[in-house]
Amino acid sequence: MALRAYLDLTKFGIVVFVLLTGIAGYAAGFRIEQNSNLIYFLKLLGGLYFLSSGSLALNQVQEHRLDQKMPRTAQRPIAAGKIRPMAGAILSISMLVVGIKLLFELTLLTGFLGLLSVFLYNFLYTLYLKPKWIYAAVPGAIPGALPVTIGYSAANPEIFNPESVYLFLIMFLWQMPHFWSLAVKFKNDYAAADIPTLPVALGLNKTLYQIGLYTFVYCGLAIASPWFVYTNWLYLGLVVPMSFIILRMFFIYQRSHGEKGWFPFFMAVNISLLVYLFVPVIEKWALVK
């Protein structure tokens, strides 16, 4: 298998994003009195890498016929015939087994969260919700937000404390403006594959309304982060300005009825996720020093 085909099959760019969010969760959950362990940390990264790579590859196995109907996805390795579905299935399942095994070697909670993410994404969302429900992206955002909680659980079992809940909700809320703005951009692709996304089923105006609703809640939660996590100067210097930049870009995007400002809004939303996740981590560790 060529390296390019492997990277495309496992969606390496998304996997890097998953690893970064897992690191943010682990660093946030790490307690001062704990002893650092490089092998333990590398197992977490390896577990997240194999879990996310296997899950994303399995998704392409499951949806290769749908991918063939969409110009945006028709050149994915399985859809384009570069990799056979069975070969993709064997590789993806092998990677999932390795990833889940590594996560279980950390803690039982971390391992179970990894299993839960695969079940929710590859089975509940991919096979049942996505083909049938226009709001499938909302429950589908749960497995997308779990990597930060998986990272947190590897350092701290108290995943329902305010800090962990904040990180999870930031990742959860981020996914709706991220995905639905993509769905607007590639509306015709989703229509060709008979996938009932918001733009296809409800039209542009109602989709923009939903994007705006989740964007406001997402930015509002980030601004309210002092109630959940420790904040200081970086909060004032990065989180607050970033939130108002996103809202301004959304209004430009919305007022043009989706014709202008799509890319700046899309990129600002994506960059903001890393800002919102890592600023509390940096400020927490700056306080320790």
Backbone torsions as a table, in degrees:
resi	resn	phi	psi	omega
1	MET	NA	126.4	179.9
2	ALA	-65.4	149.3	-178.7
3	LEU	-59.1	-41.5	-179.0
4	ARG	-61.0	-42.9	-179.9
5	ALA	-65.8	-38.8	179.0
6	TYR	-64.4	-45.4	-179.3
7	LEU	-63.9	-37.5	178.3
8	ASP	-70.6	-38.2	-179.9
9	LEU	-64.2	-40.9	-177.6
10	THR	-92.8	2.1	179.2
11	LYS	49.4	64.8	-171.4
12	PHE	-57.3	-37.3	179.9
13	GLY	-60.5	-41.1	177.7
14	ILE	-68.5	-38.3	179.8
15	VAL	-61.2	-41.3	176.8
16	VAL	-59.3	-41.9	177.7
17	PHE	-61.3	-42.4	178.2
18	VAL	-61.2	-43.6	180.0
19	LEU	-62.6	-40.8	178.9
20	LEU	-63.4	-41.5	179.1
21	THR	-68.8	-35.6	176.1
22	GLY	-64.2	-40.2	177.0
23	ILE	-62.9	-42.6	178.6
24	ALA	-60.0	-44.0	179.1
25	GLY	-63.7	-43.4	-179.7
26	TYR	-64.1	-44.5	-179.4
27	ALA	-65.9	-35.3	178.4
28	ALA	-69.4	-38.2	-177.1
29	GLY	-82.1	-17.4	-176.3
30	PHE	-64.7	127.7	-178.1
31	ARG	-95.2	146.7	-171.9
32	ILE	-58.2	-35.5	-175.9
33	GLU	-78.7	-8.3	-179.8
34	GLN	-73.6	149.8	172.4
35	ASN	-89.0	134.1	178.3
36	SER	-72.3	144.8	-177.9
37	ASN	-140.4	108.2	-175.5
38	LEU	-63.3	-41.3	-179.6
39	ILE	-61.8	-42.6	178.9
40	TYR	-60.1	-45.9	-179.6
41	PHE	-64.5	-41.3	178.9
42	LEU	-65.8	-33.7	174.9
43	LYS	-63.8	-38.9	177.0
44	LEU	-61.8	-48.1	179.6
45	LEU	-62.3	-42.4	178.3
46	GLY	-64.1	-42.7	179.2
47	GLY	-61.8	-45.4	179.2
48	LEU	-66.4	-38.3	179.6
49	TYR	-62.7	-52.1	-177.4
50	PHE	-69.0	-36.5	179.1
51	LEU	-64.3	-51.2	-177.5
52	SER	-69.5	-40.2	178.4
53	SER	-62.8	-44.3	179.6
54	GLY	-65.6	-41.4	-179.5
55	SER	-65.7	-42.9	179.5
56	LEU	-69.0	-36.4	176.4
57	ALA	-67.7	-41.4	178.1
58	LEU	-62.7	-36.3	176.4
59	ASN	-59.1	-39.7	178.2
60	GLN	-69.8	-32.4	174.0
61	VAL	-63.9	-45.7	-176.9
62	GLN	-67.2	-31.9	-172.2
63	GLU	-114.5	20.3	-174.1
64	HIS	-64.5	-29.8	177.6
65	ARG	-72.5	-37.8	174.2
66	LEU	-65.3	-41.2	180.0
67	ASP	-59.2	-34.0	-179.6
68	GLN	-66.0	-22.1	-178.2
69	LYS	-86.7	-11.6	-174.0
70	MET	-112.4	121.0	179.3
71	PRO	-54.1	-35.4	-178.2
72	ARG	-65.9	-28.6	-174.5
73	THR	-116.7	-0.5	-173.8
74	ALA	-64.3	-22.6	-179.3
75	GLN	-94.4	8.2	172.8
76	ARG	-61.8	149.8	-168.2
77	PRO	-53.9	-45.5	-178.4
78	ILE	-74.3	-43.2	179.4
79	ALA	-60.7	-35.8	-178.4
80	ALA	-86.7	-1.5	178.4
81	GLY	82.3	11.8	178.8
82	LYS	-76.7	-28.2	177.9
83	ILE	-131.4	133.9	178.5
84	ARG	-71.3	145.2	178.8
85	PRO	-54.1	-40.8	-179.3
86	MET	-65.5	-40.9	178.1
87	ALA	-63.8	-40.5	177.2
88	GLY	-64.4	-38.9	179.7
89	ALA	-65.9	-43.5	179.8
90	ILE	-62.4	-45.4	-179.8
91	LEU	-63.8	-46.0	-176.3
92	SER	-64.9	-43.3	-179.8
93	ILE	-66.7	-38.5	177.5
94	SER	-61.8	-42.8	-179.9
95	MET	-67.1	-37.9	178.1
96	LEU	-63.0	-42.2	179.4
97	VAL	-61.3	-45.6	179.5
98	VAL	-63.3	-45.6	-178.1
99	GLY	-62.8	-45.5	-179.7
100	ILE	-66.2	-38.6	178.0
101	LYS	-60.5	-45.0	-179.7
102	LEU	-64.3	-39.7	-180.0
103	LEU	-67.9	-37.9	177.2
104	PHE	-67.1	-26.4	177.2
105	GLU	-70.8	-16.1	177.2
106	LEU	-83.5	-68.4	173.5
107	THR	-148.0	158.3	177.2
108	LEU	-61.8	-40.5	-179.7
109	LEU	-61.4	-44.5	179.5
110	THR	-61.5	-42.5	178.6
111	GLY	-64.3	-43.6	-179.4
112	PHE	-67.0	-35.8	176.0
113	LEU	-64.9	-37.1	175.4
114	GLY	-63.2	-45.6	176.6
115	LEU	-60.2	-43.1	-179.0
116	LEU	-61.4	-41.3	-178.9
117	SER	-63.2	-39.6	178.5
118	VAL	-66.9	-44.4	179.3
119	PHE	-61.0	-46.4	-176.7
120	LEU	-67.2	-38.7	-176.2
121	TYR	-82.1	-54.0	-172.0
122	ASN	-80.6	-19.4	-177.6
123	PHE	-115.1	-62.7	-177.4
124	LEU	-63.3	-50.1	-176.9
125	TYR	-75.5	-55.1	-172.6
126	THR	-66.3	-44.9	-173.4
127	LEU	-87.5	-29.5	-172.8
128	TYR	-113.5	-54.6	-171.6
129	LEU	-76.0	-48.5	-174.1
130	LYS	-58.1	-42.8	-178.7
131	PRO	-74.9	-11.0	-169.4
132	LYS	-122.3	-21.7	-167.4
133	TRP	-127.3	130.6	-176.8
134	ILE	-69.7	-23.9	179.2
135	TYR	-100.5	25.4	-178.3
136	ALA	-61.0	-25.6	-179.0
137	ALA	-63.0	-25.1	-177.0
138	VAL	-70.5	-58.0	174.7
139	PRO	-67.2	-26.9	177.8
140	GLY	-66.5	-18.0	178.2
141	ALA	-75.2	-16.2	-179.5
142	ILE	-64.4	-54.2	177.1
143	PRO	-63.5	-29.0	177.3
144	GLY	-67.1	-24.8	-180.0
145	ALA	-93.3	-11.5	-174.7
146	LEU	-68.8	-26.8	-179.9
147	PRO	-54.8	-38.0	179.9
148	VAL	-68.4	-34.4	177.6
149	THR	-73.6	-35.2	174.9
150	ILE	-60.1	-47.3	177.2
151	GLY	-60.7	-41.7	-179.9
152	TYR	-63.8	-43.4	-176.6
153	SER	-64.9	-27.1	179.2
154	ALA	-67.5	-23.1	179.7
155	ALA	-106.2	-26.4	-172.5
156	ASN	-150.2	120.1	-177.8
157	PRO	-74.1	-9.1	-176.8
158	GLU	-85.7	72.4	-173.2
159	ILE	-80.2	-5.0	178.5
160	PHE	-103.3	13.4	175.6
161	ASN	-78.3	163.9	-174.1
162	PRO	-55.3	-38.8	-178.3
163	GLU	-62.2	-50.0	-179.3
164	SER	-66.4	-41.6	179.1
165	VAL	-62.2	-40.8	178.2
166	TYR	-59.7	-48.6	-178.8
167	LEU	-61.0	-41.2	178.9
168	PHE	-64.3	-46.4	-177.1
169	LEU	-65.7	-35.8	176.4
170	ILE	-60.2	-47.6	179.5
171	MET	-66.7	-37.0	179.6
172	PHE	-64.2	-51.9	-176.0
173	LEU	-67.9	-32.7	-179.9
174	TRP	-58.1	-32.8	-170.5
175	GLN	-70.3	-27.6	-179.7
176	MET	-70.0	-52.2	174.5
177	PRO	-62.5	-33.6	178.1
178	HIS	-63.0	-53.1	-174.4
179	PHE	-74.3	-43.9	-175.6
180	TRP	-70.1	-29.2	173.9
181	SER	-68.8	-35.3	172.6
182	LEU	-64.9	-40.0	-179.6
183	ALA	-63.9	-33.6	175.7
184	VAL	-66.7	-45.4	-178.3
185	LYS	-62.0	-38.9	-175.5
186	PHE	-114.3	38.5	-178.3
187	LYS	-55.2	-44.5	-176.8
188	ASN	-64.7	-33.7	177.3
189	ASP	-63.2	-47.6	-179.5
190	TYR	-65.5	-36.2	177.3
191	ALA	-64.3	-39.9	179.7
192	ALA	-63.8	-31.2	-179.9
193	ALA	-93.0	4.3	179.9
194	ASP	59.2	36.6	175.8
195	ILE	-96.4	118.6	-172.4
196	PRO	-79.9	67.3	176.0
197	THR	-75.9	168.0	-177.9
198	LEU	-55.5	-49.3	-178.6
199	PRO	-61.1	-35.2	-179.8
200	VAL	-71.3	-43.4	-173.1
201	ALA	-86.8	-36.8	-172.8
202	LEU	-113.7	-13.3	-179.8
203	GLY	93.8	171.4	-172.3
204	LEU	-68.2	-46.5	-174.0
205	ASN	-62.2	-44.7	179.8
206	LYS	-68.7	-32.3	176.8
207	THR	-66.9	-43.9	177.8
208	LEU	-62.3	-36.4	176.6
209	TYR	-61.4	-44.7	179.8
210	GLN	-67.0	-40.4	176.6
211	ILE	-60.1	-44.7	179.5
212	GLY	-62.9	-41.2	179.8
213	LEU	-60.0	-49.7	-178.9
214	TYR	-70.8	-31.7	177.8
215	THR	-65.7	-41.6	178.4
216	PHE	-63.7	-43.4	-180.0
217	VAL	-66.7	-41.4	179.1
218	TYR	-59.9	-51.0	179.4
219	CYS	-68.3	-35.6	178.8
220	GLY	-63.1	-40.4	177.7
221	LEU	-64.4	-41.2	178.9
222	ALA	-61.8	-42.6	178.9
223	ILE	-66.3	-31.6	179.3
224	ALA	-85.2	7.5	-175.0
225	SER	-57.9	-27.2	176.7
226	PRO	-58.7	-20.2	176.4
227	TRP	-79.1	-10.9	-176.5
228	PHE	-116.9	-37.5	-174.0
229	VAL	-134.4	165.3	176.7
230	TYR	-72.9	132.9	178.2
231	THR	-133.3	158.6	179.2
232	ASN	-153.1	-135.9	-172.7
233	TRP	-66.6	-34.4	179.0
234	LEU	-64.3	-32.0	175.9
235	TYR	-60.0	-47.9	-179.5
236	LEU	-70.2	-33.0	-175.6
237	GLY	-86.4	-23.7	-176.3
238	LEU	-123.0	-51.3	-173.2
239	VAL	-66.2	-50.1	-178.0
240	VAL	-64.2	-50.3	177.6
241	PRO	-60.8	-40.4	179.5
242	MET	-59.1	-39.7	-179.1
243	SER	-63.8	-43.7	-179.7
244	PHE	-72.4	-30.3	175.1
245	ILE	-64.0	-44.5	179.5
246	ILE	-61.5	-45.4	-179.2
247	LEU	-63.3	-40.7	177.8
248	ARG	-62.9	-44.2	-179.8
249	MET	-65.8	-33.9	177.6
250	PHE	-64.8	-42.7	-179.5
251	PHE	-62.6	-37.9	175.8
252	ILE	-62.8	-45.0	179.5
253	TYR	-63.0	-44.9	-176.2
254	GLN	-70.1	-42.1	-177.9
255	ARG	-67.6	-24.1	177.1
256	SER	-87.8	5.1	-177.9
257	HIS	56.8	40.2	176.1
258	GLY	80.8	3.6	-177.4
259	GLU	-84.9	-30.3	-176.3
260	LYS	-128.1	152.5	172.0
261	GLY	78.8	11.3	-179.1
262	TRP	-63.5	-50.8	-174.7
263	PHE	-65.9	-45.8	176.9
264	PRO	-59.0	-41.5	178.4
265	PHE	-64.8	-45.4	-179.0
266	PHE	-60.9	-45.8	-178.9
267	MET	-68.9	-39.0	179.3
268	ALA	-63.2	-40.5	177.7
269	VAL	-61.8	-43.9	-178.7
270	ASN	-67.4	-43.7	178.8
271	ILE	-64.3	-37.3	-177.1
272	SER	-62.2	-31.5	-179.6
273	LEU	-59.3	-46.2	179.4
274	LEU	-66.4	-36.2	177.3
275	VAL	-63.6	-48.7	-176.8
276	TYR	-66.5	-31.4	-180.0
277	LEU	-80.5	-40.4	-170.9
278	PHE	-91.2	-23.5	178.4
279	VAL	-60.2	-47.5	176.8
280	PRO	-60.6	-34.7	179.7
281	VAL	-66.6	-48.2	-179.5
282	ILE	-61.8	-42.5	-177.7
283	GLU	-70.5	-33.5	176.5
284	LYS	-62.6	-47.2	-177.0
285	TRP	-76.0	-26.7	173.4
286	ALA	-66.6	-35.0	178.3
287	LEU	-65.9	-38.6	179.8
288	VAL	-62.4	-40.9	-177.9
289	LYS	-73.6	NA	NA
